[in-house]
Structure formats: C-alpha cells, structure tokens
Amino acid sequence: MPDEVTNFEQLQLQLIRHLQGLVRSGAITERSLARATGISQPHLHNVLKGKRLLSLEKADQVLYYLRIEVADLLASGSRENTGPE
C-alpha cells in the first residue's frame, strides 16, 4: 500500500491510466470496452482523453468487466508513483 493518502479521485485517475495503457497496447479497444460496460463510446473516449470522469457506478462496471480490484489499482499506483510521469 502506498505511503501517501489515496482518495477516490486518485483511484479514478489510476483506473483511467490503466485503461489508457490497455487501449494503447491493443489489449482492448474503446469500442469493445464501451459495449461491454454500457458506457457510450464517445463518453469513454472523453474519459480516456482526460476530459470527463466515470461515475462510481460506471467505474465499478469497468472494474468488474476487467476483473480488477481496487487493491490492484493501489498496488499499481504505488509502483507508478516511484518515478516521474
């Protein structure tokens, strides 16, 4: 667990960074993620571009679909916080 305080906004941003990485690597497409989670593709695109945020309900749907737990985001966040972005 990271030494610093983590809040919901930081968790949301960590989830978005994770999704950006999946899309960049080709592991998933915006369209397939949108369809699987019930999020409109334009909204998801804006989320991935940093213009919008996910509601808690939609964030939960993404986590469920990708089989990611909040603890996974915390763990990846602590690894990513070790260097500059």
C-alpha positions in Angstrom: 0.0 0.0 0.0 1.4 3.5 -0.8 2.7 5.6 2.0 0.7 8.6 0.8 -3.0 9.1 1.3 -5.2 7.8 -1.5 -8.6 9.2 -2.3 -11.3 8.4 -4.7 -10.1 10.9 -7.3 -6.6 9.4 -7.3 -8.2 5.9 -7.7 -10.3 7.1 -10.6 -7.2 8.6 -12.2 -5.3 5.4 -11.7 -8.1 3.4 -13.3 -8.1 5.8 -16.3 -4.3 5.4 -16.6 -4.7 1.6 -16.6 -7.4 1.8 -19.3 -5.3 4.1 -21.4 -2.5 1.5 -21.2 -4.8 -1.3 -22.2 -6.0 0.7 -25.2 -2.5 1.8 -26.2 -1.2 -1.8 -26.0 -4.1 -3.1 -28.1 -5.3 -5.4 -25.3 -8.8 -3.8 -25.6 -10.5 -1.3 -27.8 -12.5 1.7 -26.7 -15.5 0.3 -28.6 -15.4 -3.2 -27.0 -14.9 -1.7 -23.5 -17.8 0.7 -24.1 -20.1 -2.1 -25.4 -19.2 -4.5 -22.6 -19.8 -1.9 -19.8 -22.7 0.1 -21.2 -20.7 3.3 -21.4 -21.2 5.3 -24.6 -18.1 5.2 -26.8 -17.9 9.0 -27.1 -18.1 9.3 -23.3 -15.4 6.6 -22.8 -13.2 8.4 -25.4 -13.5 11.6 -23.4 -12.7 9.8 -20.2 -9.5 8.4 -21.8 -8.6 11.8 -23.1 -8.9 13.3 -19.6 -11.9 15.5 -20.5 -14.5 13.6 -18.4 -14.6 11.2 -15.4 -16.5 8.0 -14.8 -19.4 7.9 -12.3 -18.8 5.5 -9.4 -21.3 3.1 -11.0 -19.5 3.1 -14.4 -16.1 2.8 -12.7 -17.4 -0.3 -10.9 -18.7 -1.8 -14.1 -15.3 -1.3 -15.7 -13.5 -2.9 -12.7 -16.0 -5.8 -12.8 -15.6 -6.4 -16.5 -11.8 -6.3 -16.4 -11.8 -8.3 -13.2 -9.7 -5.6 -11.4 -10.0 -4.9 -7.7 -9.3 -1.6 -6.0 -6.3 -3.2 -4.3 -4.9 -3.8 -7.8 -5.1 -0.1 -8.6 -3.5 0.8 -5.3 -0.6 -1.6 -6.0 -0.1 -0.4 -9.5 -0.3 3.2 -8.3 2.4 2.7 -5.7 4.7 1.2 -8.4 3.9 4.1 -10.8 4.5 6.7 -8.2 8.1 5.8 -7.9 9.1 7.8 -10.9 8.1 10.9 -12.9 5.1 10.7 -15.2 
